[in-house]
Amino acid sequence: MASWEEQLRDELAGRDLAVASVPGKGRGLFAARSFFPGEVVISQEPYASTPNKISVGSNCDNCFASRNLRKCSVCRVAWYCGSACQREEWKLHQLECRAIAALTEDRKKMLTPTIRLMVRLVLRRKLQDDKAIPSSGTDNYNLVDALESHISEVDKNQLVLYAQMANLVQLILPSFELDLKEITHTFSKFACNAHTICDPELRPLGTGLYPVLSIINHSCVPNAVLIFEGQTAYVRALQPISKNEEVSISYIETAATTMKRQDDLKHYYFTCTCPRCVKDSEEDALLEGYRCNDQKCDGFLLPNAGNKGYTCQKCSTSRDGEELQKMASDVLLLSDKVSSLVSSGIDNSEVGSMYKTIEELERKLYHPLSITLLHTRETLLKIYMELQDWQTALMYCRLTIPVYERIYPPFHPMIGLQFYTCGKLEWLLEYTEDALMSLTRAADILRITHGTKSEFMKELLGKLEEVRAEASFRLSAGDEQ
């Protein structure tokens, strides 16, 4: 009988993919033929998954839908959107349900999403071992076992926590003879291998372990993107991928300076050496972005060697370092003040006014493409969307798009989603021509990243047709006059 490695190799070969060792990175996934932009490189169901919010019914346990949810009447933890999903999960949930129903109320409160993910993984493994559910070359516990845990690099306090969590799993599954050391190692694997399951607008819904997708390495300039439909993960090519080229995705938010990206990647225990991380610091200077003192100049400041001043890289105008530090400090104080007021429950219109003040101060301090200014404008967009002040929301949405286009590759879901938001606001405000342009841009990008078959994309493409028809009608009505 073929080993699991041979089974994996054969199944991947059937999908025109191969696994190979990459110096300094361990395993990597490679294309065995060319893939074109938008093509699905690989898709996978999770080995185990759980919604982020358990017991409150935010998502179906099986398909992650958020509508028509009903709680399991026995364990009162699992939620399903209908009988089809409940039936599909029944073999697994039957075991989980029995275990959870036997817990005291206090023990049930200890059932965090991470603990539940482990319980479901243990149960899935047992069902496959007992041949109660099928396994395959890309769906078996050996793939989980082969994942890197980085246990020797894990902080001592974190190790103690993992061991305590392993004991909790044993309490939940008392009839199972668990290897607590192995469970501890698997918790460590979760930390650097589990994927955040998101909705089509990239909002987190839950966590899943996709052991084949965990073979795909990171790049800050990836050639593929990971998008979810329900809990099914799809890796789509963002650009042409050549035969024998390594497939890469991004593990982190790439709209950040090299230092921030490297810091975020510490969680995965490696240092990125992608082209963006090894080149010079000009991009970082732009993203950190103090602006030129000359308001008509669009240059950004570079620190002077040996003293505290800064000089514009475009027109050589100088700015005093102490003055910039004072302005940055004032902005930070005001931001901290607003954050504390938000947590005290102040109403959104006051929060919006305060963030507008922060944005005005930041405009005098930072370059228009600065990440700090971008995040403030994203916050303002969210606030004014919630206040249903569509005109102000649109103003801030439009200000974010040039920055998105500068910091993300051309076909990035974030750019497409921002154009979609912009188009919806323009349509609402009856700027039909603008809405048509924005929704066309959104569709061109999101066709590549999301495909065309999901409900989300059908809604977007339907809205685009509606706007196109309206624009055409207006044009013909204008011609008749």
FILUMMAR-239401 format. One line per 10 residues: number of its first residue (from 1); for each residue x, y, z of C-alpha. Coordinates in steps of 0.1 Angstrom, whole numbers, plus 5000, padded with zeros to 4 digits. Layout:
NUM) X/Y/Z ~ ...
***
This chain:
1) 5000/5000/5000 ~ 5013/5035/4991 ~ 5025/5057/5020 ~ 5007/5088/5029 ~ 5035/5109/5013 ~ 5031/5090/4981 ~ 4993/5094/4982 ~ 4997/5131/4988 ~ 5022/5134/4959 ~ 4999/5115/4936
11) 4968/5135/4945 ~ 4987/5168/4941 ~ 5001/5156/4907 ~ 4965/5151/4896 ~ 4960/5188/4904 ~ 4992/5198/4885 ~ 5010/5206/4917 ~ 5041/5192/4935 ~ 5057/5195/4969 ~ 5095/5202/4971
21) 5120/5213/4997 ~ 5129/5250/4997 ~ 5162/5261/5013 ~ 5155/5279/5045 ~ 5118/5274/5043 ~ 5111/5237/5046 ~ 5085/5224/5022 ~ 5068/5245/4995 ~ 5041/5240/4969 ~ 5051/5242/4932
31) 5031/5245/4900 ~ 5036/5216/4876 ~ 5020/5236/4848 ~ 5012/5273/4841 ~ 4983/5289/4860 ~ 4966/5320/4847 ~ 4953/5349/4869 ~ 4921/5340/4886 ~ 4925/5302/4882 ~ 4921/5280/4913
41) 4955/5266/4921 ~ 4941/5244/4949 ~ 4911/5242/4971 ~ 4906/5223/5004 ~ 4880/5217/5031 ~ 4894/5221/5067 ~ 4906/5190/5086 ~ 4890/5207/5116 ~ 4873/5241/5120 ~ 4853/5262/5144
51) 4835/5296/5144 ~ 4851/5323/5164 ~ 4820/5328/5186 ~ 4807/5296/5200 ~ 4775/5293/5221 ~ 4761/5326/5206 ~ 4752/5314/5172 ~ 4770/5338/5148 ~ 4778/5311/5122 ~ 4767/5276/5111
61) 4793/5250/5124 ~ 4793/5233/5090 ~ 4791/5260/5063 ~ 4797/5292/5083 ~ 4765/5308/5070 ~ 4750/5334/5093 ~ 4713/5330/5085 ~ 4685/5309/5100 ~ 4707/5294/5127 ~ 4693/5270/5152
71) 4711/5257/5183 ~ 4717/5220/5190 ~ 4691/5212/5217 ~ 4714/5187/5235 ~ 4748/5203/5238 ~ 4736/5239/5233 ~ 4770/5248/5217 ~ 4767/5238/5181 ~ 4746/5258/5156 ~ 4733/5249/5122
81) 4716/5268/5094 ~ 4695/5238/5084 ~ 4691/5200/5085 ~ 4714/5194/5055 ~ 4744/5209/5074 ~ 4734/5191/5106 ~ 4733/5158/5087 ~ 4766/5164/5071 ~ 4783/5171/5104 ~ 4764/5145/5124
91) 4790/5117/5127 ~ 4815/5142/5141 ~ 4790/5163/5162 ~ 4774/5132/5176 ~ 4806/5124/5195 ~ 4813/5161/5203 ~ 4777/5166/5214 ~ 4779/5137/5239 ~ 4811/5150/5253 ~ 4800/5186/5257
101) 4765/5177/5271 ~ 4783/5158/5299 ~ 4803/5189/5310 ~ 4793/5210/5340 ~ 4783/5246/5331 ~ 4816/5259/5345 ~ 4836/5235/5323 ~ 4814/5245/5293 ~ 4827/5281/5298 ~ 4862/5268/5293
111) 4854/5256/5258 ~ 4872/5283/5239 ~ 4873/5282/5200 ~ 4909/5269/5202 ~ 4900/5241/5227 ~ 4870/5232/5205 ~ 4891/5231/5174 ~ 4914/5205/5191 ~ 4884/5185/5203 ~ 4870/5184/5168
121) 4905/5174/5154 ~ 4908/5145/5179 ~ 4873/5133/5170 ~ 4879/5135/5132 ~ 4911/5115/5136 ~ 4892/5088/5155 ~ 4864/5087/5129 ~ 4890/5083/5101 ~ 4910/5057/5121 ~ 4877/5037/5127
131) 4869/5040/5089 ~ 4836/5057/5100 ~ 4844/5086/5076 ~ 4867/5085/5045 ~ 4902/5098/5043 ~ 4924/5106/5013 ~ 4958/5117/5003 ~ 4949/5153/5010 ~ 4927/5146/5040 ~ 4942/5125/5067
141) 4958/5130/5102 ~ 4993/5122/5089 ~ 4993/5156/5072 ~ 4986/5173/5105 ~ 5013/5152/5122 ~ 5038/5164/5095 ~ 5032/5201/5102 ~ 5060/5221/5119 ~ 5052/5229/5156 ~ 5084/5251/5164
151) 5079/5237/5199 ~ 5116/5242/5207 ~ 5112/5279/5200 ~ 5080/5284/5220 ~ 5082/5307/5250 ~ 5081/5287/5284 ~ 5049/5304/5296 ~ 5032/5296/5264 ~ 5043/5259/5267 ~ 5027/5258/5302
161) 4995/5272/5287 ~ 4995/5246/5259 ~ 5000/5218/5285 ~ 4971/5232/5306 ~ 4949/5233/5274 ~ 4958/5197/5266 ~ 4946/5187/5301 ~ 4913/5205/5294 ~ 4909/5185/5262 ~ 4914/5153/5283
171) 4887/5165/5307 ~ 4863/5170/5278 ~ 4871/5136/5262 ~ 4877/5114/5293 ~ 4870/5081/5274 ~ 4899/5089/5250 ~ 4935/5078/5258 ~ 4952/5110/5247 ~ 4989/5116/5243 ~ 4990/5149/5262
181) 5025/5157/5248 ~ 5013/5152/5213 ~ 4982/5174/5220 ~ 5005/5201/5234 ~ 5026/5200/5202 ~ 4994/5202/5181 ~ 4984/5234/5199 ~ 5017/5248/5190 ~ 5010/5238/5154 ~ 4977/5257/5155
191) 4996/5289/5163 ~ 5017/5288/5131 ~ 4996/5267/5108 ~ 4958/5274/5114 ~ 4941/5298/5090 ~ 4916/5325/5098 ~ 4884/5318/5079 ~ 4870/5350/5065 ~ 4838/5361/5047 ~ 4841/5374/5011
201) 4847/5409/5026 ~ 4877/5395/5046 ~ 4860/5398/5080 ~ 4871/5370/5103 ~ 4845/5343/5110 ~ 4865/5314/5125 ~ 4896/5292/5124 ~ 4904/5261/5104 ~ 4933/5238/5099 ~ 4941/5231/5063
211) 4972/5210/5064 ~ 4979/5209/5026 ~ 4975/5247/5023 ~ 5000/5250/5052 ~ 5027/5237/5028 ~ 5023/5270/5009 ~ 5050/5295/5019 ~ 5046/5332/5026 ~ 5057/5362/5004 ~ 5050/5399/5009
221) 5046/5400/4971 ~ 5026/5368/4967 ~ 5016/5353/4933 ~ 4984/5338/4948 ~ 4956/5347/4973 ~ 4937/5327/4998 ~ 4899/5333/4998 ~ 4871/5314/5015 ~ 4836/5305/5004 ~ 4820/5292/5036
231) 4847/5272/5051 ~ 4861/5259/5018 ~ 4895/5275/5011 ~ 4905/5285/4975 ~ 4940/5296/4965 ~ 4937/5316/4932 ~ 4966/5329/4911 ~ 4969/5367/4912 ~ 4993/5367/4883 ~ 5006/5342/4857
241) 5023/5314/4876 ~ 5049/5295/4854 ~ 5055/5258/4854 ~ 5080/5249/4883 ~ 5074/5282/4900 ~ 5067/5282/4938 ~ 5031/5292/4948 ~ 5031/5318/4975 ~ 5004/5336/4996 ~ 5007/5363/5023
251) 5002/5352/5059 ~ 4999/5388/5071 ~ 4986/5423/5063 ~ 5012/5435/5037 ~ 5001/5472/5039 ~ 5029/5478/5064 ~ 5065/5488/5067 ~ 5092/5461/5065 ~ 5098/5463/5102 ~ 5061/5458/5110
261) 5058/5429/5085 ~ 5089/5412/5100 ~ 5075/5417/5135 ~ 5041/5401/5125 ~ 5059/5372/5109 ~ 5078/5363/5141 ~ 5046/5345/5150 ~ 5056/5320/5122 ~ 5092/5317/5132 ~ 5110/5328/5101
271) 5124/5359/5085 ~ 5110/5369/5051 ~ 5136/5374/5024 ~ 5111/5382/4996 ~ 5121/5410/4971 ~ 5101/5436/4990 ~ 5119/5428/5023 ~ 5154/5429/5010 ~ 5152/5460/4989 ~ 5161/5496/5001
281) 5140/5515/5026 ~ 5125/5541/5003 ~ 5091/5524/5004 ~ 5092/5523/5042 ~ 5100/5560/5043 ~ 5069/5566/5021 ~ 5047/5544/5042 ~ 5059/5559/5075 ~ 5056/5591/5055 ~ 5063/5625/5070
291) 5053/5650/5043 ~ 5072/5679/5028 ~ 5068/5713/5044 ~ 5059/5728/5010 ~ 5022/5719/5007 ~ 5025/5720/4969 ~ 5052/5693/4969 ~ 5042/5656/4970 ~ 5076/5645/4982 ~ 5083/5626/5014
301) 5110/5632/5041 ~ 5141/5611/5046 ~ 5160/5615/5079 ~ 5193/5634/5077 ~ 5224/5615/5086 ~ 5238/5625/5120 ~ 5212/5650/5131 ~ 5175/5651/5140 ~ 5163/5669/5109 ~ 5145/5656/5078
311) 5149/5665/5041 ~ 5124/5661/5013 ~ 5136/5635/4988 ~ 5120/5655/4960 ~ 5126/5692/4966 ~ 5153/5691/4994 ~ 5132/5713/5017 ~ 5141/5706/5054 ~ 5118/5700/5084 ~ 5128/5702/5120
321) 5129/5668/5137 ~ 5117/5681/5171 ~ 5087/5699/5156 ~ 5077/5667/5138 ~ 5081/5646/5170 ~ 5060/5672/5189 ~ 5032/5670/5162 ~ 5033/5632/5162 ~ 5031/5632/5200 ~ 5001/5655/5200
331) 4983/5632/5175 ~ 4991/5601/5196 ~ 4977/5618/5228 ~ 4945/5627/5210 ~ 4942/5592/5195 ~ 4946/5577/5230 ~ 4920/5601/5243 ~ 4895/5591/5216 ~ 4901/5554/5221 ~ 4893/5557/5259
341) 4862/5577/5251 ~ 4850/5551/5225 ~ 4854/5523/5251 ~ 4833/5544/5275 ~ 4804/5543/5250 ~ 4805/5579/5236 ~ 4781/5583/5206 ~ 4795/5579/5171 ~ 4789/5615/5158 ~ 4812/5628/5186
351) 4838/5601/5178 ~ 4836/5611/5141 ~ 4843/5647/5150 ~ 4873/5638/5171 ~ 4887/5615/5143 ~ 4882/5643/5118 ~ 4904/5665/5140 ~ 4931/5637/5142 ~ 4929/5634/5104 ~ 4934/5672/5099
361) 4965/5671/5122 ~ 4978/5640/5104 ~ 4974/5657/5070 ~ 4999/5684/5081 ~ 5023/5658/5094 ~ 5022/5628/5071 ~ 5026/5621/5034 ~ 4992/5614/5017 ~ 5003/5578/5011 ~ 5012/5572/5048
371) 4998/5541/5065 ~ 4989/5561/5097 ~ 4968/5585/5077 ~ 4952/5556/5058 ~ 4941/5539/5090 ~ 4925/5571/5103 ~ 4906/5575/5071 ~ 4895/5538/5072 ~ 4882/5544/5107 ~ 4863/5576/5096
381) 4848/5556/5067 ~ 4835/5530/5091 ~ 4821/5556/5115 ~ 4803/5576/5088 ~ 4789/5543/5072 ~ 4774/5535/5106 ~ 4760/5570/5109 ~ 4746/5566/5074 ~ 4763/5599/5064 ~ 4769/5585/5029
391) 4784/5617/5015 ~ 4811/5619/5041 ~ 4817/5582/5040 ~ 4823/5584/5002 ~ 4848/5613/5007 ~ 4869/5592/5030 ~ 4865/5560/5009 ~ 4878/5579/4978 ~ 4908/5591/4997 ~ 4918/5556/5007
401) 4918/5542/4971 ~ 4950/5558/4958 ~ 4969/5545/4989 ~ 4955/5510/4984 ~ 4966/5511/4947 ~ 5001/5522/4958 ~ 5006/5497/4986 ~ 4989/5465/4972 ~ 4996/5446/4940 ~ 4972/5454/4911
411) 4949/5424/4917 ~ 4945/5425/4955 ~ 4911/5418/4971 ~ 4914/5449/4994 ~ 4915/5472/4963 ~ 4885/5454/4948 ~ 4865/5455/4980 ~ 4873/5492/4985 ~ 4861/5500/4949 ~ 4830/5480/4957
421) 4823/5501/4988 ~ 4829/5532/4968 ~ 4806/5521/4940 ~ 4778/5512/4964 ~ 4780/5547/4980 ~ 4781/5564/4946 ~ 4751/5544/4935 ~ 4732/5553/4967 ~ 4740/5590/4961 ~ 4730/5587/4924
431) 4765/5594/4910 ~ 4757/5568/4883 ~ 4787/5573/4860 ~ 4811/5572/4890 ~ 4793/5541/4904 ~ 4797/5524/4870 ~ 4834/5531/4869 ~ 4840/5520/4905 ~ 4819/5488/4903 ~ 4836/5479/4870
441) 4870/5482/4887 ~ 4857/5462/4916 ~ 4844/5434/4894 ~ 4876/5433/4873 ~ 4897/5427/4904 ~ 4874/5405/4924 ~ 4867/5381/4895 ~ 4904/5372/4898 ~ 4905/5369/4936 ~ 4870/5356/4943
451) 4859/5338/4911 ~ 4824/5344/4898 ~ 4802/5317/4914 ~ 4798/5328/4950 ~ 4766/5346/4962 ~ 4788/5376/4970 ~ 4801/5378/4934 ~ 4766/5372/4920 ~ 4754/5402/4940 ~ 4783/5424/4929
461) 4778/5415/4892 ~ 4741/5419/4895 ~ 4746/5454/4909 ~ 4770/5463/4881 ~ 4744/5453/4855 ~ 4718/5474/4873 ~ 4741/5504/4873 ~ 4751/5498/4837 ~ 4714/5497/4826 ~ 4707/5529/4845
471) 4737/5547/4830 ~ 4727/5535/4795 ~ 4691/5547/4801 ~ 4703/5582/4813 ~ 4726/5585/4782 ~ 4698/5576/4758 ~ 4673/5599/4776 ~ 4699/5627/4774 ~ 4704/5621/4736 ~ 4666/5623/4730
481) 4665/5657/4747
***
